[in-house]
């Protein structure tokens, strides 16, 4: 742990210094790594040259027209399979999306409709019933007679 001094250095600055030191240490190892990679590359080159000679001999006796035909047929078959898989995946995603969206909307709509029917249907029926009672009672009840106010007779003029 470092000793704290009077001036405080921010942690990101310490992090940058640590990253620089790590990079420096890795760069010091670079000459050894380059030597190892150079040796491996030389060995790979010898192997590649040997294999290239063998492949040239095989290529001289190869029927490239047959290879081209086979490659074309295989590519068409693979393209067809890939297309079918893509369509199947797309269809599955569409179905899943419809299920998620549709189910939520249908369920919500059913709940709302059930609530509306449960609360408004009785009110509407009651309102119609009350209106019908009011009409029946108005027809059945005797109609009140109008009262006529008696007006006082005019006073004779004196």
C-alpha positions in Angstrom: 0.0 0.0 0.0 1.3 3.4 -0.8 1.7 6.2 1.7 -0.7 9.0 1.5 0.9 12.3 0.8 -0.5 15.8 1.2 -1.4 16.1 -2.5 -4.0 13.5 -3.5 -3.7 12.0 -7.0 -6.9 10.8 -8.6 -7.4 7.0 -9.0 -7.8 7.2 -12.9 -4.3 8.6 -13.0 -3.0 5.7 -11.0 -4.9 3.3 -13.3 -3.3 4.9 -16.4 0.1 4.6 -14.9 -0.5 0.9 -14.1 -1.7 0.2 -17.7 1.4 1.9 -19.0 3.7 -0.2 -16.8 1.9 -3.4 -17.9 2.3 -2.4 -21.6 6.0 -1.7 -21.0 6.5 -5.1 -19.4 4.8 -6.9 -22.3 6.8 -5.0 -24.9 10.0 -6.1 -23.1 8.9 -9.7 -23.8 8.3 -9.0 -27.5 11.8 -10.0 -28.9 11.4 -13.5 -27.4 7.9 -13.8 -28.8 9.1 -12.7 -32.2 11.9 -15.3 -32.2 9.4 -18.0 -31.3 6.9 -17.0 -33.9 9.6 -16.8 -36.6 10.7 -20.4 -35.8 7.1 -21.6 -36.0 6.5 -19.7 -39.3 9.6 -21.3 -40.8 8.4 -24.8 -39.8 4.9 -24.1 -41.1 6.4 -22.9 -44.4 8.3 -26.1 -44.9 5.1 -28.2 -44.2 3.1 -25.9 -46.5 5.6 -26.4 -49.4 5.4 -30.1 -49.0 1.6 -30.1 -49.0 1.5 -27.7 -51.9 3.5 -30.2 -54.0 1.1 -33.0 -53.1 -1.9 -30.9 -53.9 -0.5 -29.9 -57.3 -0.2 -33.6 -58.2 -3.8 -34.2 -57.1 -5.0 -31.2 -59.0 -3.5 -32.4 -62.3 -5.8 -35.5 -62.2 -8.9 -33.7 -60.9 -12.0 -33.2 -63.0 -12.9 -29.6 -62.3 -16.1 -29.6 -64.3 -17.5 -32.4 -62.0 -16.4 -30.5 -58.9 -18.0 -27.3 -60.2 -21.3 -29.2 -60.9 -21.2 -30.8 -57.5 -20.5 -27.5 -55.8 -23.3 -25.8 -57.6 -25.8 -28.5 -56.7 -24.7 -28.5 -53.1 -24.8 -24.7 -52.9 -28.4 -24.7 -54.3 -29.5 -27.4 -51.8 -27.9 -25.5 -48.9 -29.5 -22.3 -50.0 -32.9 -24.0 -50.1 -32.5 -25.5 -46.7 -31.4 -22.1 -45.3 -34.4 -20.4 -46.9 -36.8 -22.9 -45.4 -35.2 -22.5 -42.0 -35.4 -18.8 -42.2 -39.0 -18.9 -43.2 -39.8 -21.3 -40.3 -37.9 -19.1 -37.8 -39.7 -16.0 -39.1 -43.1 -17.8 -38.9 -42.4 -18.9 -35.4 -41.5 -15.4 -34.4 -44.6 -14.0 -36.0 -46.7 -16.6 -34.2 -45.1 -15.8 -30.9 -45.5 -12.1 -31.4 -49.2 -12.5 -32.3 -49.7 -14.7 -29.2 -48.0 -12.2 -26.9 -49.7 -9.1 -28.4 -53.0 -10.8 -29.3 -53.5 -12.6 -26.0 -52.8 -9.5 -24.0 -55.2 -7.4 -26.0 -57.9 -10.1 -26.2 -57.7 -10.8 -22.4 -57.8 -7.0 -21.6 -60.7 -6.5 -23.9 -62.6 -9.5 -22.4 -62.0 -8.1 -18.9 -63.1 -4.6 -19.9 -66.2 -5.9 -21.7 -67.1 -8.1 -18.7 -66.8 -5.1 -16.4 -68.9 -2.9 -18.7 -71.6 -5.6 -18.9 -71.5 -6.2 -15.2 -71.9 -2.5 -14.3 -73.9 -1.0 -17.2 -76.3 -3.7 -18.0 -78.1 -3.7 -14.7 -78.2 0.1 -14.7 -79.7 0.2 -18.2 -82.3 -2.4 -17.3 -83.1 -0.6 -14.1 -83.4 2.7 -16.0 -85.8 1.2 -18.5 -87.8 -0.4 -15.8 -88.1 2.8 -13.8 -89.2 4.7 -17.0 -91.8 2.0 -17.7 -93.1 2.3 -14.1 -93.2 6.1 -14.4 -95.3 5.8 -17.6 -97.6 3.2 -16.0 -98.1 5.2 -12.9 -98.7 8.4 -14.8 -101.4 6.6 -16.9 -103.0 4.8 -13.9 -103.0 7.7 -11.4 -105.9 10.1 -11.5 -104.8 13.3 -13.1 -104.8 16.2 -10.6 -107.3 18.9 -11.2 -106.1 22.4 -11.7 -106.9 24.6 -8.9 -108.3 28.0 -9.9 -107.5 30.8 -7.7 -110.3 32.9 -6.8 -109.8 36.5 -7.6 -111.4 39.0 -5.4 -114.2 41.0 -7.0 -113.4 44.5 -8.0 -114.3 47.1 -5.4 -117.1 49.4 -6.5 -115.9 52.9 -7.3 -117.0 55.5 -4.8 
